Amino acid sequence: MPLSDVKIRTSKPLDKPYKLQDGKGLYLEIRPTGAKFWRYRYWTSPTKDGIYTIGEYPDVSRAEARAERERVRLLVKEGKNPTAEKKLDKLRSQKETATTLAVVAEEWKVVNWPHWSETYRKQVEKHLQRDLLDEYGELPIREVTSAQLLAAIRKIDERGAPSIARLVRQWAGSIFRHAIATLRADSDPTYPLRGALRMPPTRHNAHLSADELPGFMKALDAYKGFGLTRLAVNLQMLTLVRTQELRLAEWTEFDLDAAEWRIPAEKMKMRDPHIVPLPKQAVAIMRELEPLTGRRRWVFPNIRNHDTGMTNTTILRVIEILGYKGRATGHGFRATASTILHEQGWNSDIIERQLAHLERNKVKAAYNHAGYLKERREMLQAWADYLDLQRDKKA
């Protein structure tokens, strides 16, 4: 039922924020301080929503809030992100003279924000600000020189982060091309720098040989650190998933009765859904985890912030503690398994499907996300049994 003016005016604050629904996604949020904010909940897909803040009551009246809801609803219908559009409108309203590197960089981020993952957004925010904008952000973008940019990226390179140096140069180039397209710069000063950074040697993920497995398994079993991380390493070795897929695993993805882990497409590197058959050893680990994290979203929550999954360095830290730094990685477990399974005579297609490598035939891939499930289940159970045997061998 739509809100009346009397209802809006007379609603009192409570101990916690609460909502008064006006209809069609519009609601009034009343905070414990007494502040009242108009907000609009919109849906960009059947499973993805967003919240758009319209403004504070009474500065924004009921009629104005409803009118803004309709305007934003049309934006969403056109496939636009209303929050990003609001930021762009704010940027457009700034003085035409506001053309510093920082201002243009912020506009570039707003334009590209919807296309980036949360992890990539954080990476851009952190390194662009620290390594470029802190020193040169207040300069008019037309005055930023190639020499200044070279000094910035060389400083990054010299601290031992060549990959970040290349990313910052890449981002800076994209920012300048955005400035050129919006008539605020005439050239891209990053262009002459394309050969300025040394290319790192090609590195493959360190992985264990078959002869090293017994020692590693014994060291892992004897690990006295945080119990969840030991279980995480074991589960990754049993399922052969990527570290990213492991650390962001959610309980809703698991059917332990069916012994299956269904990873949604958006979490997969190749953006195809992936079914992981769970060997009995993996199911046992999940049963052990249930009383520990089963009521939370994440199977392996971050130690400091349970609202997120464990960090992407957790597995590597455990490997280092076990004494295998430079000799093994989480991703390297996949290479170890692939080598051994091939040597044992398992079909290459089954192994590659379990590793969720790229299916080049997209039509085939659409019908194959559950491909070889029976065969993969047999293979992973044999692999799990093989790992158990390594524990009994002399290292």
C-alpha positions in Angstrom: 0.0 0.0 0.0 1.5 3.4 -1.0 2.7 5.6 1.9 0.7 8.6 3.0 2.2 11.9 4.1 0.9 11.3 7.6 2.5 7.9 7.8 5.8 9.3 6.6 5.8 12.3 9.0 4.7 10.3 12.1 6.9 7.3 11.7 9.3 7.1 14.7 12.9 5.7 14.8 13.5 2.3 16.4 16.6 0.6 17.7 17.5 -0.7 14.2 16.9 0.7 10.7 13.6 -0.4 9.2 11.7 0.1 5.9 8.3 1.5 4.9 7.4 0.2 1.5 5.8 2.6 -1.0 5.5 0.2 -3.9 7.3 -0.8 -7.1 10.6 -1.1 -5.3 10.5 2.3 -3.6 10.8 2.4 0.2 11.6 4.8 3.0 14.4 3.7 5.3 14.1 5.1 8.8 17.3 5.1 10.9 17.7 5.1 14.7 18.9 8.7 14.4 15.6 9.7 13.0 16.9 10.3 9.5 14.6 9.1 6.7 16.0 8.1 3.3 14.2 7.3 0.0 15.7 4.3 -1.7 14.8 2.3 -4.7 15.5 -1.5 -5.1 16.0 -2.5 -8.7 16.8 -5.7 -10.5 19.3 -6.0 -13.4 18.6 -9.7 -13.7 16.4 -12.3 -12.0 19.2 -13.0 -9.5 21.0 -9.6 -9.2 19.6 -6.5 -7.6 20.9 -3.1 -6.6 19.9 -0.2 -4.2 19.7 3.3 -5.5 19.6 6.1 -2.9 17.3 8.9 -4.1 17.7 11.3 -1.2 16.7 12.3 2.3 13.1 13.1 3.4 11.8 15.9 3.7 14.4 17.4 1.3 13.0 14.9 -1.3 9.2 14.8 -1.1 7.1 11.7 -1.6 6.1 12.9 -5.1 9.7 13.7 -6.1 10.8 10.3 -4.9 8.2 8.5 -6.9 9.1 10.6 -10.0 12.8 9.7 -9.5 11.9 6.0 -9.1 10.2 6.1 -12.5 13.2 7.8 -14.1 15.6 5.2 -12.7 13.3 2.4 -13.6 13.5 3.4 -17.3 17.3 3.6 -17.0 17.4 0.0 -15.7 15.0 -1.0 -18.5 17.5 0.4 -21.0 20.3 -1.8 -19.4 22.0 1.0 -17.6 23.4 1.0 -14.1 21.6 3.8 -12.2 24.3 4.2 -9.6 27.0 4.5 -12.2 24.8 7.0 -14.1 24.4 9.0 -11.0 28.2 9.2 -10.5 28.6 10.2 -14.2 25.9 12.9 -13.8 27.8 14.3 -10.8 31.1 14.3 -12.8 29.4 16.0 -15.7 28.1 18.7 -13.5 31.6 19.6 -12.3 33.3 22.6 -13.8 34.7 22.1 -17.3 38.0 23.1 -15.9 38.1 20.1 -13.6 40.3 18.0 -15.9 43.0 16.8 -13.5 44.4 13.3 -13.9 42.5 12.2 -10.8 39.2 13.5 -12.1 39.5 11.8 -15.4 40.7 8.6 -13.7 37.6 8.6 -11.5 35.4 9.0 -14.5 37.2 6.2 -16.3 36.7 4.0 -13.3 32.9 4.8 -13.2 32.5 3.9 -16.9 34.4 0.6 -16.5 33.2 -0.3 -13.0 30.2 -2.5 -14.1 32.5 -4.7 -16.2 35.1 -5.5 -13.5 35.0 -8.2 -10.9 35.2 -7.1 -7.2 38.7 -8.4 -6.9 39.8 -6.4 -10.0 38.1 -3.3 -8.7 40.0 -3.4 -5.5 43.3 -4.0 -7.4 42.7 -0.9 -9.6 41.7 1.3 -6.6 44.7 0.3 -4.5 47.5 0.5 -7.1 46.2 3.3 -9.2 45.9 5.6 -6.2 49.1 4.6 -4.4 51.4 4.3 -7.4 50.1 7.1 -9.7 47.4 9.4 -8.4 49.0 10.2 -5.0 51.9 11.9 -6.8 50.4 13.1 -10.1 46.6 13.1 -9.6 46.3 16.8 -9.1 48.1 17.7 -12.3 46.0 18.8 -15.3 45.9 15.8 -17.5 47.3 17.7 -20.5 50.4 18.4 -18.4 51.3 14.9 -17.4 54.4 13.8 -19.3 55.9 10.5 -20.5 58.9 11.1 -18.2 56.6 11.4 -15.1 54.8 8.2 -16.0 58.0 6.4 -16.7 59.3 7.5 -13.2 56.2 6.1 -11.6 56.2 2.7 -13.3 59.9 2.3 -12.8 59.5 2.9 -9.1 56.9 0.1 -9.0 59.2 -2.2 -11.0 62.2 -1.5 -8.8 60.3 -2.6 -5.7 59.9 -6.0 -7.2 56.4 -5.7 -8.7 56.9 -5.7 -12.5 53.4 -7.1 -13.2 51.8 -4.3 -11.2 54.0 -1.8 -13.1 52.7 -3.1 -16.4 49.1 -2.9 -15.1 49.5 0.7 -14.0 50.9 1.6 -17.4 48.0 -0.2 -19.1 45.5 1.6 -16.8 47.1 5.0 -17.4 47.0 4.4 -21.1 43.3 3.6 -20.9 42.7 6.7 -18.9 44.5 8.9 -21.4 42.6 7.4 -24.3 39.4 8.2 -22.4 40.6 11.7 -22.0 41.3 12.0 -25.7 37.9 10.6 -26.6 36.3 13.3 -24.3 38.5 16.1 -25.8 40.5 16.7 -22.6 43.8 15.4 -23.9 45.5 15.4 -27.3 47.9 12.4 -26.9 48.6 9.3 -24.9 52.0 9.8 -23.1 52.1 6.1 -22.2 52.5 5.1 -25.8 56.3 5.7 -25.9 56.7 3.5 -22.8 55.6 0.2 -24.3 59.2 -1.1 -24.3 60.4 0.5 -21.1 59.7 -2.4 -18.8 61.6 -5.7 -18.8 59.5 -8.7 -19.6 59.6 -11.3 -16.8 60.6 -14.9 -17.7 57.7 -17.2 -18.3 56.9 -18.9 -15.0 54.9 -22.1 -14.6 53.2 -22.9 -11.4 55.5 -24.9 -9.1 54.1 -28.4 -8.6 55.1 -31.6 -6.8 56.4 -34.6 -8.5 55.0 -38.1 -7.7 58.1 -38.7 -5.5 57.5 -35.6 -3.5 53.9 -36.4 -2.7 54.4 -38.8 0.3 56.5 -36.2 2.2 54.1 -33.4 1.4 51.1 -35.5 2.6 52.8 -36.4 5.8 53.8 -32.8 6.5 50.2 -31.7 5.8 48.8 -34.3 8.2 51.2 -33.0 10.9 50.3 -29.4 10.3 49.4 -27.7 13.7 48.1 -24.4 12.4 44.5 -23.3 11.8 42.5 -26.4 11.1 40.3 -25.0 8.4 43.3 -24.3 6.2 44.6 -27.9 6.5 41.1 -29.1 5.4 41.1 -26.5 2.6 44.4 -27.8 1.2 43.2 -31.4 1.4 39.9 -30.5 -0.3 41.7 -28.8 -3.2 44.0 -31.7 -3.7 41.1 -34.1 -3.8 38.9 -32.1 -6.1 41.5 -30.4 -8.4 39.6 -27.1 -8.4 41.4 -23.7 -8.8 42.3 -21.8 -5.7 39.8 -19.1 -6.6 37.0 -21.6 -6.8 38.0 -23.2 -3.5 38.3 -20.0 -1.4 35.0 -18.7 -2.6 33.1 -22.0 -2.2 29.6 -21.6 -0.7 27.6 -24.2 1.2 24.7 -23.8 -1.2 26.9 -25.2 -4.0 27.2 -28.6 -2.2 24.9 -31.6 -2.3 26.7 -34.0 0.1 24.0 -36.7 -0.3 24.7 -36.7 -4.0 28.4 -36.2 -3.4 28.5 -33.2 -5.8 29.8 -29.7 -5.8 28.1 -27.5 -8.4 30.2 -24.4 -9.1 28.2 -21.6 -10.9 29.5 -20.2 -14.2 30.3 -16.8 -12.8 32.9 -18.3 -10.5 34.7 -20.3 -13.2 37.6 -19.1 -15.2 36.0 -20.2 -18.4 32.5 -18.9 -17.4 30.9 -22.4 -17.7 29.2 -24.1 -14.8 31.2 -27.0 -13.4 30.1 -30.1 -11.5 32.8 -31.6 -9.3 32.0 -35.2 -8.2 33.2 -35.6 -4.6 35.1 -38.7 -3.6 34.2 -40.2 -0.2 37.3 -38.5 1.4 36.1 -35.1 0.2 32.6 -35.8 1.6 34.2 -36.7 4.9 36.0 -33.3 4.9 32.8 -31.5 4.2 31.0 -33.4 7.0 33.8 -32.3 9.3 33.4 -28.7 8.2 29.6 -28.6 8.7 29.6 -27.9 12.4 32.4 -25.4 12.0 31.1 -23.2 9.1 27.9 -24.9 7.9 25.7 -22.0 9.1 27.8 -19.4 7.3 27.8 -18.5 3.6 31.4 -19.5 3.0 32.8 -23.0 3.5 36.2 -21.4 4.3 35.5 -17.9 5.7 38.1 -15.3 6.1 39.6 -15.5 9.6 39.3 -11.7 10.3 36.1 -11.1 8.3 33.6 -13.9 8.1 31.6 -12.0 5.5 34.1 -12.9 2.9 35.9 -16.1 1.8 39.5 -16.8 2.8 42.3 -14.8 1.2 43.9 -15.8 -2.1 47.3 -16.2 -0.3 46.1 -18.6 2.4 46.9 -21.8 0.6 50.4 -20.5 -0.4 51.1 -19.6 3.3 50.3 -23.1 4.4 52.6 -24.5 1.7 55.4 -22.2 2.9 54.9 -23.2 6.5 55.1 -26.9 5.5 58.6 -26.2 3.9 57.5 -26.3 0.3 57.9 -22.7 -0.7 58.8 -22.5 -4.4 58.2 -26.3 -4.8 54.4 -26.3 -4.7 51.4 -24.0 -5.2 47.6 -24.5 -4.9 47.3 -24.3 -8.7 50.2 -26.7 -9.0 48.2 -29.5 -7.3 46.3 -29.6 -10.6 49.4 -30.1 -12.6 50.6 -32.8 -10.3 47.4 -34.7 -10.6 47.2 -34.2 -14.4 50.7 -35.7 -14.8 50.1 -38.7 -12.6 46.6 -39.4 -13.9 47.9 -39.3 -17.5 50.7 -41.7 -16.5 48.1 -44.0 -14.9 46.3 -44.2 -18.2 43.2 -42.1 -17.6 41.5 -40.7 -20.7 42.9 -37.2 -21.5 39.4 -35.8 -22.2 38.2 -36.9 -18.7 41.2 -35.3 -17.0 40.8 -32.1 -19.0 37.1 -31.9 -18.3 37.7 -32.4 -14.5 40.3 -29.6 -14.7 37.6 -27.4 -16.4 39.9 -26.4 -19.2 38.6 -24.5 -22.2 36.1 -26.4 -24.3 36.9 -24.8 -27.7 33.7 -26.1 -29.3 31.1 -23.8 -27.6 28.1 -25.7 -28.9 29.6 -28.9 -27.4 30.4 -27.1 -24.2 26.8 -26.0 -23.7 25.8 -29.7 -23.5 28.9 -30.8 -21.7 29.0 -29.0 -18.3 28.2 -32.3 -16.7 30.3 -34.3 -19.2 32.0 -37.5 -18.2 30.5 -37.2 -14.7 30.4 -41.0 -14.1 34.0 -41.4 -15.4 35.2 -38.4 -13.5 33.7 -39.7 -10.3 35.6 -43.0 -10.8 38.8 -41.1 -11.6 38.6 -38.7 -8.6 37.8 -41.6 -6.2 40.9 -43.5 -7.6 42.9 -40.2 -7.2 41.7 -39.8 -3.6 42.7 -43.4 -2.8 46.1 -42.9 -4.4 46.7 -39.8 -2.1 45.8 -42.0 0.9 48.4 -44.5 -0.2 51.0 -41.7 -0.3 50.5 -41.1 3.4 51.6 -44.6 4.2 54.8 -44.4 2.1 58.2 -43.4 3.4 59.0 -39.9 2.4 
